[in-house]
């Protein structure tokens, strides 16, 4: 969630950690910050659960006391998908809010459709901001702001993650219903700017179980955050994985893939959301042949499919064919004596 007085200072420079992570959470949005979320100008507002004005990496958080991770996109109309960060069950959804509220006092912007609850398993609080959920199994927990259109997913089997919140979704984009079981990577909706939001972005909140209670959790790990490690992300950084392609002889073939993002000749590196399946295809030029792959790809088939994570490098090996009609083994070594 963004606050007006903090819009100017929330622009951050992300320094990608170098180590791999192994938590349960995948990146919850279908874009890579700095690549295709919002071009060269992007925001990632980190949590500050301790309220000390520092994010996990000792830099500035989204704002002091920020309860989740904000990921800004270029526009609501872009239809950037929001994905389930882990397998779970949809506990609560709310929709019908405006995508672009001109001001917080606008009556239509303050009017929300009643949240849909999972039978008798939960209840909404009486707070007009719809910011608390109570369940016989989970207890009560609150995110403390007007989330607009949102989805709340409960997770089982992860002691460090009880639920995840996907807030400020685009009107009409909700793709799930209460009680629905979702898989990691399944689309929940699209990024919007509903509720208490000034820019199109996803507010991603994480809740953990601790001694029978639900509390906010920081998925990022670092010396200045409440979570000193390990991170709750499956990959580190969770939003970016680079695939690099090399060719043994650039003049003898080309490699394409990644749905057009890789085209050796114009570019042999592309960034993806970690976990993305990337297919590479090696195509030899006339007079050459494809000999096989080295590195992250292997085998002699021209197609290779790999899963983007961290930095992966694949090399396509091409070799030149002898001229047509020339038998290399029987070629004479000198002039004839006849």
Backbone as numpy.savetxt, mean C-alpha at the origin, in Angstrom:
# Nx Ny Nz CAx CAy CAz Cx Cy Cz
-6.56 11.69 9.60 -7.41 12.87 9.60 -6.52 14.11 9.60
-6.90 15.12 8.83 -6.14 16.35 8.75 -6.85 17.47 9.52
-6.08 18.35 10.11 -6.61 19.55 10.73 -6.08 20.75 9.96
-6.92 21.76 9.84 -6.60 22.92 9.00 -5.27 23.54 9.38
-5.01 23.73 10.66 -3.80 24.44 11.07 -2.54 23.66 10.80
-2.67 22.40 10.41 -1.49 21.58 10.20 -1.25 21.23 8.75
-2.07 21.75 7.85 -1.93 21.40 6.44 -0.57 21.79 5.91
-0.03 22.92 6.34 1.23 23.41 5.81 2.39 22.56 6.26
2.35 22.03 7.48 3.52 21.36 8.03 3.48 19.85 7.91
2.48 19.30 7.28 2.38 17.85 7.25 3.14 17.20 6.10
3.74 17.99 5.22 4.54 17.44 4.14 5.80 16.84 4.73
6.00 15.55 4.46 7.13 14.85 5.05 8.01 14.24 3.98
9.28 14.06 4.32 10.19 13.32 3.46 10.35 11.94 4.06
10.03 10.93 3.29 10.10 9.57 3.80 11.48 9.01 3.56
12.12 8.54 4.63 13.38 7.83 4.50 13.08 6.36 4.67
13.23 5.59 3.63 12.85 4.19 3.67 13.82 3.39 4.52
13.32 2.64 5.51 14.19 1.77 6.28 14.80 0.70 5.38
15.91 0.13 5.83 16.64 -0.81 4.99 16.31 -2.26 5.28
15.74 -2.53 6.46 15.54 -3.91 6.86 14.14 -4.40 6.49
14.03 -5.70 6.27 12.73 -6.30 5.98 11.95 -6.49 7.27
10.63 -6.45 7.17 9.77 -6.65 8.32 9.03 -7.97 8.16
8.27 -8.35 9.16 7.56 -9.62 9.07 6.25 -9.58 9.84
5.61 -8.41 9.89 4.35 -8.29 10.60 3.18 -8.76 9.76
1.95 -8.62 10.26 0.77 -9.13 9.55 0.16 -8.16 8.54
0.58 -6.88 8.54 -0.14 -5.86 7.78 0.50 -5.55 6.43
-0.33 -5.57 5.39 0.10 -5.14 4.06 -0.26 -3.67 3.88
0.38 -3.00 2.93 0.09 -1.60 2.62 -1.38 -1.50 2.19
-2.19 -0.63 2.80 -3.64 -0.67 2.62 -4.19 0.16 1.46
-3.33 0.64 0.58 -3.79 1.52 -0.49 -3.04 1.18 -1.77
-3.73 1.30 -2.89 -3.18 0.86 -4.16 -2.32 1.88 -4.85
-1.38 2.48 -4.14 -0.44 3.41 -4.78 0.81 3.51 -3.92
1.89 4.01 -4.55 3.17 4.16 -3.87 3.45 5.65 -3.65
3.60 6.10 -2.39 3.90 7.52 -2.14 5.13 7.97 -2.91
5.03 9.13 -3.53 6.13 9.67 -4.29 6.24 9.14 -5.69
5.42 8.13 -6.01 5.45 7.54 -7.35 4.12 7.78 -8.05
3.03 7.25 -7.49 1.73 7.43 -8.14 0.61 7.72 -7.16
0.92 8.10 -5.92 -0.12 8.55 -5.00 -0.49 9.99 -5.32
0.50 10.86 -5.33 0.23 12.27 -5.61 1.42 12.91 -6.30
2.00 12.20 -7.23 3.11 12.76 -7.98 4.31 13.00 -7.10
5.02 14.09 -7.35 6.24 14.38 -6.60 5.95 15.01 -5.24
4.73 15.51 -5.06 4.34 16.10 -3.78 3.35 15.17 -3.10
3.77 14.58 -2.01 2.89 13.64 -1.34 3.01 13.82 0.17
2.01 13.33 0.87 2.00 13.40 2.31 1.85 12.00 2.89
2.62 11.72 3.90 2.33 10.59 4.77 2.41 11.15 6.19
1.27 11.23 6.84 1.23 11.74 8.21 1.30 10.59 9.19
2.40 10.50 9.91 2.62 9.37 10.82 1.88 9.54 12.14
1.67 8.46 12.88 1.00 8.54 14.18 1.89 9.19 15.25
1.23 9.69 16.27 1.89 10.19 17.48 1.03 9.80 18.66
1.02 8.53 18.98 0.11 8.00 20.00 0.48 8.48 21.39
1.74 8.84 21.61 2.15 9.34 22.93 1.86 10.82 23.10
1.51 11.51 22.00 1.21 12.93 22.07 2.41 13.80 22.39
3.60 13.37 21.96 4.82 14.12 22.28 5.32 14.94 21.10
4.62 14.88 19.96 5.04 15.66 18.81 6.13 15.02 17.99
6.36 13.71 18.18 7.37 12.99 17.41 6.78 11.70 16.85
7.14 11.40 15.60 6.74 10.14 15.00 7.76 9.06 15.37
7.53 7.85 14.92 8.39 6.72 15.24 9.86 6.98 14.90
10.09 7.75 13.81 11.45 7.99 13.32 12.05 9.28 13.86
11.41 9.84 14.89 11.84 11.07 15.56 11.57 12.32 14.72
10.93 12.15 13.58 10.53 13.29 12.77 9.15 13.78 13.18
8.60 14.67 12.36 7.28 15.23 12.68 6.19 14.23 12.35
5.19 14.08 13.23 4.04 13.23 12.91 3.05 14.01 12.05
1.92 13.39 11.72 0.88 14.10 11.00 0.48 15.35 11.76
0.31 15.22 13.05 0.15 16.33 14.00 0.25 15.72 15.39
0.46 16.53 16.37 0.60 16.03 17.74 -0.66 15.28 18.17
-0.47 14.06 18.62 -1.59 13.24 19.03 -2.29 12.50 17.91
-1.71 12.50 16.71 -2.32 11.83 15.56 -2.49 10.33 15.86
-3.67 9.79 15.55 -4.00 8.43 15.96 -3.83 7.38 14.86
-3.40 7.77 13.68 -3.25 6.79 12.60 -2.25 7.27 11.57
-2.24 6.60 10.42 -1.36 6.97 9.31 -2.20 7.56 8.19
-1.91 8.80 7.80 -2.62 9.47 6.70 -1.80 9.32 5.41
-2.47 8.90 4.34 -1.82 8.75 3.04 -2.61 9.58 2.04
-2.02 10.67 1.56 -2.71 11.58 0.66 -2.56 11.13 -0.78
-3.64 11.27 -1.56 -3.63 10.94 -2.98 -3.92 12.20 -3.78
-3.81 12.09 -5.10 -3.93 13.27 -5.95 -5.34 13.84 -5.98
-6.36 12.96 -5.96 -7.74 13.44 -6.02 -8.70 12.33 -5.63
-9.87 12.74 -5.20 -10.94 11.75 -4.93 -11.35 11.06 -6.22
-11.40 11.85 -7.31 -11.86 11.30 -8.60 -10.93 10.24 -9.16
-9.69 10.18 -8.66 -8.74 9.17 -9.16 -9.19 7.75 -8.84
-10.06 7.59 -7.85 -10.57 6.26 -7.52 -9.50 5.31 -7.01
-8.57 5.82 -6.20 -7.49 4.97 -5.68 -8.08 3.93 -4.73
-7.82 2.64 -4.98 -8.44 1.60 -4.16 -7.84 1.50 -2.77
-8.69 1.12 -1.81 -8.28 0.85 -0.43 -8.44 -0.64 -0.20
-7.40 -1.27 0.34 -7.38 -2.72 0.49 -7.34 -3.13 1.96
-7.88 -4.31 2.26 -7.76 -4.88 3.60 -6.30 -5.18 3.88
-5.80 -4.72 5.01 -4.39 -4.92 5.34 -4.10 -6.33 5.82
-5.14 -7.05 6.23 -4.99 -8.44 6.69 -6.35 -9.12 6.60
-6.35 -10.44 6.65 -7.60 -11.19 6.66 -8.42 -10.79 7.88
-9.75 -10.75 7.72 -10.58 -10.40 8.85 -12.05 -10.39 8.52
-12.84 -9.84 9.43 -14.29 -9.74 9.27 -14.72 -8.28 9.41
-15.57 -7.84 8.51 -16.06 -6.45 8.55 -17.02 -6.31 9.73
-16.66 -5.47 10.70 -17.49 -5.26 11.88 -18.45 -4.09 11.72
-18.00 -3.05 11.00 -18.78 -1.83 10.99 -18.47 -1.06 9.72
-19.49 -0.57 9.05 -19.30 0.32 7.90 -20.24 1.51 8.05
-19.85 2.62 7.48 -20.70 3.80 7.44 -20.50 4.48 6.09
-21.57 5.00 5.53 -21.48 5.64 4.23 -22.46 6.79 4.12
-22.48 7.43 2.95 -23.42 8.49 2.70 -22.90 9.88 3.00
-21.64 10.01 3.39 -21.09 11.34 3.67 -20.56 11.99 2.39
-20.55 13.31 2.37 -20.01 14.06 1.24 -18.52 13.78 1.10
-18.03 13.82 -0.13 -16.60 13.67 -0.36 -15.83 14.95 -0.12
-16.46 16.08 -0.39 -15.77 17.37 -0.24 -16.66 18.29 0.59
-16.45 18.31 1.88 -17.26 19.18 2.73 -16.67 20.58 2.72
-17.45 21.59 2.29 -16.92 22.96 2.23 -16.60 23.53 3.59
-17.36 23.10 4.59 -17.03 23.55 5.94 -17.75 22.69 6.94
-17.14 22.55 8.12 -17.62 21.60 9.11 -18.99 21.89 9.66
-19.49 23.11 9.46 -20.82 23.47 9.97 -21.93 23.23 8.95
-21.56 22.81 7.75 -22.55 22.55 6.71 -23.44 21.39 7.15
-24.77 21.61 7.28 -25.64 20.55 7.81 -25.53 19.24 7.03
-25.46 19.33 5.70 -25.41 18.10 4.91 -24.12 17.34 5.16
-23.06 18.04 5.50 -21.78 17.38 5.76 -21.77 16.73 7.14
-22.64 17.19 8.01 -22.67 16.64 9.37 -23.66 15.49 9.49
-24.44 15.28 8.46 -25.45 14.23 8.51 -24.92 12.94 7.91
-24.84 11.90 8.72 -24.34 10.61 8.24 -25.45 9.58 8.28
-25.36 8.60 7.39 -26.26 7.46 7.49 -25.91 6.68 8.74
-26.90 6.09 9.41 -26.57 5.30 10.61 -25.58 4.19 10.27
-24.57 3.99 11.10 -23.62 2.91 10.83 -24.32 1.57 10.88
-23.88 0.66 10.03 -24.45 -0.67 10.00 -23.64 -1.56 10.93
-24.31 -2.21 11.87 -23.62 -3.03 12.84 -23.85 -4.51 12.56
-22.94 -5.31 13.09 -23.01 -6.75 12.89 -23.99 -7.36 13.89
-25.28 -7.33 13.55 -26.31 -7.91 14.41 -26.25 -7.32 15.81
-26.23 -8.19 16.82 -26.17 -7.72 18.20 -24.75 -7.73 18.73
-23.80 -7.97 17.84 -22.41 -8.08 18.30 -21.84 -6.75 18.74
-22.39 -5.65 18.26 -21.80 -4.36 18.61 -22.85 -3.27 18.67
-22.44 -2.14 19.16 -23.34 -1.00 19.18 -22.53 0.27 18.93
-23.18 1.27 18.38 -22.53 2.56 18.21 -22.70 3.36 19.49
-21.75 4.25 19.73 -21.92 5.15 20.86 -22.96 6.21 20.47
-23.36 7.02 21.43 -24.31 8.10 21.15 -23.61 9.33 20.60
-22.29 9.29 20.49 -21.53 10.42 19.97 -21.89 10.69 18.53
-22.19 11.94 18.20 -22.59 12.29 16.83 -21.49 12.05 15.82
-20.24 11.97 16.29 -19.13 11.76 15.36 -18.98 10.30 14.98
-19.79 9.41 15.58 -19.71 7.98 15.26 -18.27 7.48 15.40
-17.68 7.66 16.56 -16.27 7.34 16.67 -15.96 6.30 17.74
-16.93 5.47 18.10 -16.66 4.44 19.09 -17.40 3.16 18.72
-16.74 2.05 18.94 -17.38 0.76 18.70 -17.26 -0.08 19.95
-18.35 -0.75 20.33 -18.35 -1.64 21.48 -18.84 -3.01 21.06
-18.17 -4.02 21.55 -18.54 -5.38 21.22 -18.35 -6.26 22.45
-19.21 -7.26 22.59 -19.10 -8.17 23.73 -17.77 -8.89 23.72
-17.27 -9.16 22.53 -16.00 -9.89 22.41 -14.80 -8.95 22.54
-14.91 -7.74 22.00 -13.75 -6.87 21.89 -13.69 -5.77 22.95
-14.83 -5.47 23.62 -14.86 -4.32 24.49 -15.09 -3.06 23.67
-14.82 -1.89 24.22 -15.04 -0.63 23.52 -13.72 0.00 23.10
-13.72 0.55 21.93 -12.56 1.33 21.50 -13.02 2.45 20.60
-12.23 3.55 20.60 -12.65 4.76 19.92 -11.50 5.33 19.11
-11.85 5.98 17.98 -10.81 6.65 17.20 -10.89 8.17 17.35
-11.92 8.70 17.96 -11.91 10.07 18.42 -12.03 11.17 17.38
-12.51 10.87 16.19 -12.69 11.92 15.19 -13.78 11.48 14.22
-14.26 12.42 13.41 -15.30 12.13 12.43 -14.65 11.48 11.22
-14.84 10.17 11.08 -14.15 9.40 10.04 -14.89 9.42 8.70
-16.06 10.08 8.63 -16.79 10.12 7.37 -17.26 8.73 6.98
-17.04 8.36 5.73 -17.33 6.99 5.27 -16.14 6.11 5.66
-16.41 4.98 6.26 -15.30 4.16 6.74 -15.68 2.70 6.84
-14.65 1.88 7.02 -14.81 0.45 7.24 -13.94 0.06 8.43
-14.50 -0.73 9.34 -13.75 -1.25 10.48 -13.68 -2.77 10.32
-12.48 -3.32 10.31 -12.27 -4.76 10.12 -11.64 -5.36 11.36
-12.21 -6.44 11.89 -11.64 -7.15 13.04 -10.76 -8.28 12.52
-9.67 -8.54 13.23 -8.71 -9.57 12.81 -8.52 -10.60 13.91
-8.46 -11.85 13.50 -8.22 -12.96 14.43 -6.87 -13.60 14.09
-6.24 -14.17 15.10 -4.99 -14.88 14.85 -3.76 -14.00 14.88
-3.95 -12.68 15.10 -2.82 -11.78 15.19 -2.84 -11.13 16.57
-2.06 -11.60 17.51 -2.13 -11.04 18.86 -1.83 -9.56 18.91
-1.05 -9.05 17.92 -0.66 -7.65 17.93 -1.64 -6.74 17.20
-2.64 -7.31 16.50 -3.59 -6.50 15.75 -5.01 -7.02 16.00
-5.86 -6.19 16.60 -7.25 -6.56 16.85 -8.17 -6.07 15.74
-7.89 -4.88 15.20 -8.76 -4.29 14.19 -8.00 -3.23 13.41
-8.51 -2.93 12.22 -7.97 -1.84 11.42 -9.12 -0.97 10.92
-8.86 0.34 10.86 -9.86 1.32 10.46 -9.42 1.99 9.16
-10.35 2.11 8.22 -10.09 2.73 6.92 -11.08 3.89 6.79
-10.61 5.12 6.98 -11.50 6.27 7.14 -11.40 7.25 5.98
-12.46 8.10 5.85 -12.58 9.16 4.85 -12.76 8.60 3.44
-13.46 7.48 3.32 -13.62 6.84 2.02 -14.55 7.63 1.10
-14.44 7.35 -0.17 -15.22 8.04 -1.20 -16.68 7.61 -1.15
-17.57 8.56 -1.27 -19.00 8.26 -1.28 -19.35 7.29 -2.41
-20.11 6.26 -2.07 -20.54 5.29 -3.08 -19.51 4.25 -3.44
-18.35 4.25 -2.77 -17.29 3.32 -3.16 -17.21 2.08 -2.27
-17.98 2.03 -1.19 -17.88 0.89 -0.28 -18.15 -0.42 -1.03
-17.24 -1.37 -0.88 -17.33 -2.63 -1.63 -17.61 -3.82 -0.72
-17.84 -3.58 0.59 -18.06 -4.67 1.54 -19.27 -4.34 2.41
-19.78 -5.37 3.08 -20.91 -5.21 3.99 -20.55 -5.81 5.34
-21.28 -5.45 6.35 -21.04 -5.95 7.70 -21.17 -7.47 7.73
-20.25 -8.11 8.42 -20.25 -9.56 8.54 -19.47 -10.26 7.43
-19.09 -9.53 6.41 -18.35 -10.14 5.30 -16.92 -10.45 5.72
-16.45 -11.63 5.36 -15.06 -11.99 5.61 -14.23 -11.52 4.42
-13.12 -10.88 4.71 -12.28 -10.34 3.65 -10.88 -10.91 3.76
-10.22 -11.01 2.62 -8.85 -11.47 2.55 -7.92 -10.27 2.42
-6.70 -10.45 2.85 -5.70 -9.40 2.68 -5.61 -9.02 1.21
-5.65 -7.73 0.93 -5.58 -7.27 -0.45 -6.93 -7.12 -1.12
-8.02 -7.51 -0.44 -9.35 -7.37 -1.02 -9.81 -5.92 -0.93
-10.44 -5.43 -1.98 -10.84 -4.03 -2.03 -11.99 -3.77 -1.06
-11.83 -2.70 -0.27 -12.87 -2.28 0.68 -13.63 -1.07 0.18
-12.98 -0.22 -0.60 -13.58 1.01 -1.10 -12.52 1.81 -1.84
-12.74 3.12 -1.92 -11.80 4.01 -2.60 -11.52 5.23 -1.72
-10.36 5.83 -1.93 -9.96 6.98 -1.13 -10.85 8.18 -1.44
-11.32 8.84 -0.40 -12.14 10.03 -0.56 -11.67 11.13 0.36
-12.59 12.02 0.72 -12.26 13.11 1.64 -13.46 13.41 2.51
-14.18 12.37 2.92 -15.40 12.55 3.71 -15.07 12.75 5.18
-16.03 13.27 5.91 -15.82 13.50 7.34 -14.90 14.68 7.58
-14.14 14.62 8.69 -13.23 15.70 9.05 -11.95 15.58 8.24
-12.02 16.05 7.00 -10.91 15.90 6.07 -10.84 17.11 5.15
-9.64 17.61 4.92 -9.45 18.75 4.03 -8.83 18.35 2.71
-8.23 17.17 2.65 -7.56 16.69 1.44 -7.95 15.24 1.21
-8.00 14.77 -0.05 -8.30 13.36 -0.29 -7.20 12.48 0.28
-7.56 11.63 1.22 -6.55 10.78 1.84 -7.22 9.61 2.55
-6.43 8.61 2.83 -6.87 7.50 3.66 -6.26 7.66 5.05
-7.12 7.61 6.06 -6.65 7.51 7.44 -6.69 6.03 7.80
-5.53 5.45 8.08 -5.42 4.03 8.41 -5.07 3.91 9.89
-6.03 3.38 10.66 -5.82 3.21 12.09 -5.65 1.76 12.46
-4.82 1.50 13.46 -4.54 0.13 13.91 -4.85 0.03 15.40
-5.53 -1.05 15.79 -5.87 -1.30 17.19 -5.30 -2.65 17.60
-4.81 -2.72 18.84 -4.23 -3.97 19.36 -4.95 -4.39 20.63
-4.81 -5.67 20.97 -5.35 -6.19 22.22 -4.25 -6.16 23.27
-4.58 -5.67 24.43 -3.60 -5.64 25.52 -4.32 -5.86 26.84
-4.05 -7.01 27.44 -4.67 -7.37 28.73 -6.18 -7.25 28.68
-6.75 -7.78 27.62 -8.21 -7.81 27.48 -8.83 -6.51 27.03
-8.03 -5.50 26.74 -8.56 -4.22 26.30 -8.06 -3.90 24.89
-8.77 -3.01 24.24 -8.39 -2.56 22.91 -7.70 -1.21 23.02
-6.58 -1.06 22.38 -5.86 0.21 22.41 -5.34 0.53 21.01
-5.06 1.81 20.78 -4.43 2.21 19.53 -3.02 1.64 19.47
-2.59 1.29 18.25 -1.24 0.75 18.06 -0.57 1.48 16.91
0.76 1.56 16.97 1.54 2.18 15.91 2.17 1.08 15.07
1.80 0.98 13.77 2.38 -0.09 12.94 3.84 0.17 12.58
4.30 1.43 12.75 5.69 1.79 12.44 6.55 1.59 13.68
7.76 1.12 13.50 8.66 0.89 14.63 9.86 1.81 14.55
10.23 2.40 15.68 11.39 3.27 15.73 11.66 3.74 17.14
12.82 4.35 17.34 13.27 4.69 18.68 12.43 5.76 19.35
11.69 6.59 18.57 10.92 7.67 19.18 9.43 7.37 19.27
9.03 6.18 18.89 7.62 5.84 18.94 7.31 4.89 20.08
6.03 4.67 20.33 5.66 3.70 21.37 6.03 2.28 20.97
6.15 2.05 19.66 6.55 0.73 19.16 8.02 0.78 18.78
8.86 0.18 19.60 10.30 0.17 19.33 10.72 -1.04 18.51
9.75 -1.86 18.13 10.04 -2.97 17.23 9.49 -4.28 17.72
9.21 -5.19 16.81 9.29 -5.01 15.36 8.07 -4.26 14.81
8.18 -3.80 13.56 7.06 -3.13 12.92 5.94 -4.13 12.64
4.73 -3.62 12.47 3.59 -4.49 12.18 3.40 -4.70 10.68
4.26 -4.09 9.86 4.17 -4.24 8.41 4.85 -5.53 7.96
4.33 -6.10 6.89 4.96 -7.28 6.30 6.28 -6.94 5.65
6.36 -5.74 5.08 7.56 -5.30 4.37 7.98 -3.94 4.90
9.27 -3.67 4.80 9.80 -2.41 5.28 10.73 -1.84 4.21
10.35 -0.75 3.53 9.13 0.05 3.74 7.90 -0.66 3.20
6.74 -0.42 3.79 5.54 -1.15 3.38 4.95 -0.71 2.06
5.34 0.49 1.60 4.68 1.08 0.44 5.48 0.99 -0.84
6.73 0.51 -0.78 7.55 0.57 -1.98 8.44 -0.65 -2.11
8.41 -1.24 -3.30 9.31 -2.33 -3.66 9.81 -2.06 -5.08
11.12 -2.17 -5.28 11.72 -1.86 -6.58 12.09 -3.13 -7.32
11.75 -3.16 -8.59 12.16 -4.25 -9.49 13.10 -3.65 -10.53
14.32 -4.17 -10.58 15.34 -3.70 -11.50 15.64 -4.79 -12.52
15.70 -4.42 -13.78 15.95 -5.39 -14.86 17.23 -4.99 -15.60
18.08 -5.99 -15.85 19.29 -5.80 -16.63 19.23 -6.70 -17.86
20.02 -6.34 -18.89 20.15 -7.18 -20.08 21.63 -7.45 -20.33
21.97 -8.70 -20.66 23.37 -9.03 -20.90 23.92 -8.30 -22.11
23.08 -8.10 -23.12 23.50 -7.38 -24.32 22.30 -6.57 -24.81
22.24 -5.29 -24.45 21.09 -4.45 -24.79 20.74 -4.43 -26.27
21.73 -4.68 -27.13 21.45 -4.64 -28.56 20.77 -5.89 -29.09
20.62 -6.91 -28.24 20.08 -8.19 -28.72 18.69 -8.50 -28.20
18.08 -7.65 -27.38 16.74 -7.95 -26.89 16.20 -6.90 -25.96
14.93 -7.04 -25.61 14.26 -6.08 -24.74 13.46 -6.86 -23.70
13.20 -6.23 -22.55 12.38 -6.82 -21.50 11.26 -5.84 -21.17
10.04 -6.35 -21.14 8.89 -5.53 -20.77 8.14 -6.22 -19.63
7.29 -5.46 -18.96 6.50 -6.06 -17.88 5.92 -5.04 -16.95
5.35 -5.54 -15.85 4.75 -4.67 -14.85 3.63 -3.83 -15.40
2.83 -4.40 -16.31 1.70 -3.69 -16.93 2.16 -2.37 -17.56
3.29 -2.45 -18.26 3.78 -1.29 -18.98 4.73 -0.39 -18.22
4.95 -0.68 -16.93 5.84 0.17 -16.14 7.31 -0.14 -16.39
7.60 -1.33 -16.89 8.97 -1.70 -17.23 9.06 -1.89 -18.73
9.98 -1.19 -19.36 10.22 -1.32 -20.79 11.67 -0.98 -21.05
12.52 -1.99 -21.02 13.95 -1.76 -21.18 14.19 -1.16 -22.56
14.92 -0.11 -22.53 15.09 0.74 -23.68 14.70 2.14 -23.24
13.55 2.25 -22.54 13.13 3.52 -21.98 13.25 3.54 -20.46
13.21 2.40 -19.83 13.34 2.35 -18.38 13.35 0.92 -17.90
14.30 0.58 -17.05 14.45 -0.80 -16.58 14.29 -0.93 -15.08
13.59 0.00 -14.46 13.28 -0.11 -13.05 11.90 0.47 -12.80
11.14 -0.15 -11.92 9.83 0.35 -11.55 9.57 0.03 -10.10
8.71 0.83 -9.46 8.35 0.63 -8.06 6.92 0.13 -7.97
6.69 -0.76 -7.02 5.38 -1.37 -6.84 5.04 -1.41 -5.36
3.76 -1.57 -5.05 3.36 -1.86 -3.69 3.85 -3.26 -3.36
4.55 -3.46 -2.23 5.06 -4.79 -1.89 3.97 -5.86 -1.95
4.36 -7.01 -2.44 3.42 -8.11 -2.60 2.80 -8.18 -3.98
3.03 -7.14 -4.82 2.48 -7.14 -6.18 3.15 -8.20 -7.03
2.37 -8.94 -7.79 2.91 -9.94 -8.72 3.31 -9.23 -10.01
4.57 -9.36 -10.40 5.11 -8.67 -11.57 5.60 -9.71 -12.58
5.08 -9.64 -13.80 5.49 -10.55 -14.86 6.41 -9.82 -15.83
7.58 -10.41 -16.08 8.55 -9.87 -17.03 8.60 -10.77 -18.25
8.75 -10.17 -19.42 8.84 -10.93 -20.67 10.08 -10.49 -21.45
10.95 -11.44 -21.77 12.16 -11.17 -22.54 11.89 -11.46 -24.01
12.15 -10.49 -24.86 11.90 -10.63 -26.30 13.21 -10.38 -27.06
13.78 -11.41 -27.72 15.03 -11.20 -28.47 14.78 -10.45 -29.78
15.76 -9.68 -30.21 15.69 -9.03 -31.51 16.04 -10.03 -32.60
15.78 -9.63 -33.84 16.13 -10.48 -34.98 17.63 -10.76 -34.96
17.99 -12.04 -35.13 19.39 -12.44 -35.13 19.93 -12.79 -33.77
19.05 -12.81 -32.75 19.48 -13.17 -31.40 18.46 -14.12 -30.78
18.80 -14.69 -29.65 17.89 -15.58 -28.93 18.02 -15.32 -27.44
16.94 -15.66 -26.72 16.95 -15.53 -25.26 17.54 -16.79 -24.68
18.55 -16.65 -23.80 19.25 -17.80 -23.24 18.79 -18.17 -21.84
18.21 -17.20 -21.09 17.76 -17.52 -19.74 17.86 -16.33 -18.81
17.42 -16.56 -17.55 17.39 -15.51 -16.53 18.47 -15.74 -15.48
18.88 -14.64 -14.86 19.76 -14.69 -13.70 19.21 -13.74 -12.64
19.56 -14.00 -11.38 19.11 -13.13 -10.30 17.76 -13.54 -9.74
16.83 -12.58 -9.62 15.52 -12.85 -9.03 14.66 -13.76 -9.89
14.99 -13.86 -11.18 14.31 -14.79 -12.09 15.27 -15.91 -12.47
14.73 -17.06 -12.82 15.56 -18.18 -13.23 14.85 -18.97 -14.33
15.58 -19.87 -14.97 15.00 -20.70 -16.01 15.21 -20.10 -17.39
14.77 -20.85 -18.39 15.00 -20.44 -19.78 13.73 -19.97 -20.49
12.59 -20.01 -19.80 11.37 -19.51 -20.42 11.41 -17.98 -20.48
10.90 -17.38 -21.54 10.99 -15.92 -21.68 10.15 -15.15 -20.67
9.14 -15.78 -20.06 8.31 -15.11 -19.07 8.74 -15.50 -17.67
8.80 -14.51 -16.78 9.13 -14.74 -15.38 8.18 -13.93 -14.53
7.61 -14.55 -13.49 6.72 -13.84 -12.57 7.35 -13.85 -11.18
7.50 -12.67 -10.60 8.07 -12.55 -9.26 7.19 -11.68 -8.40
7.37 -11.77 -7.10 6.62 -10.96 -6.15 7.49 -9.81 -5.69
7.02 -8.58 -5.89 7.80 -7.40 -5.54 7.91 -7.28 -4.02
9.13 -7.14 -3.53 9.40 -6.97 -2.10 10.83 -6.46 -1.96
11.00 -5.35 -1.26 12.33 -4.80 -1.10 12.88 -4.35 -2.45
14.08 -4.83 -2.77 14.69 -4.57 -4.08 15.03 -5.90 -4.72
14.47 -6.18 -5.88 14.78 -7.40 -6.61 15.33 -7.05 -7.98
16.39 -7.76 -8.36 17.05 -7.50 -9.64 17.07 -8.77 -10.47
16.64 -8.66 -11.72 16.63 -9.79 -12.64 17.42 -9.43 -13.89
18.17 -10.39 -14.41 18.98 -10.15 -15.61 18.55 -11.10 -16.72
18.23 -10.54 -17.88 17.88 -11.33 -19.05 19.14 -11.52 -19.90
19.47 -12.78 -20.19 20.67 -13.11 -20.96 20.29 -13.40 -22.40
20.82 -12.60 -23.31 20.60 -12.80 -24.75 21.94 -13.19 -25.41
21.86 -13.90 -26.51 23.07 -14.21 -27.27 22.79 -14.11 -28.76
23.82 -13.75 -29.50 23.71 -13.55 -30.94 23.73 -14.90 -31.66
22.85 -15.06 -32.64 22.82 -16.26 -33.47 23.79 -16.10 -34.63
24.35 -17.22 -35.10 25.23 -17.13 -36.28 24.40 -16.74 -37.51
25.03 -16.13 -38.50 24.30 -15.76 -39.71 23.61 -16.96 -40.35
22.44 -16.73 -40.93 21.68 -17.80 -41.57 22.48 -18.38 -42.73
22.56 -19.73 -42.80 23.23 -20.41 -43.91 24.70 -20.69 -43.66
25.23 -20.23 -42.53 26.63 -20.45 -42.23 26.75 -21.53 -41.18
27.47 -22.58 -41.49 27.73 -23.66 -40.55 29.06 -23.35 -39.87
28.99 -22.96 -38.66 30.18 -22.51 -37.95 31.23 -23.61 -37.86
30.79 -24.86 -37.66 31.75 -25.96 -37.46 32.51 -26.29 -38.75
31.86 -26.13 -39.93 32.51 -26.54 -41.18 33.09 -25.37 -41.97
33.04 -24.15 -41.40 33.54 -22.99 -42.12 35.04 -23.17 -42.40
35.52 -23.00 -43.66 36.94 -23.18 -43.98 37.80 -22.18 -43.25
38.98 -22.63 -42.85 39.89 -21.76 -42.09 40.82 -20.95 -42.98
40.92 -21.30 -44.25 41.79 -20.56 -45.16 41.32 -20.65 -46.58
42.16 -20.17 -47.54 41.77 -20.21 -48.96 41.99 -21.60 -49.52
41.19 -21.98 -50.50 41.31 -23.28 -51.15 42.55 -23.31 -52.05
43.18 -24.50 -52.20 44.37 -24.64 -53.05 44.01 -24.88 -54.52
42.68 -25.10 -54.79 42.29 -25.36 -56.20 42.21 -24.08 -56.97
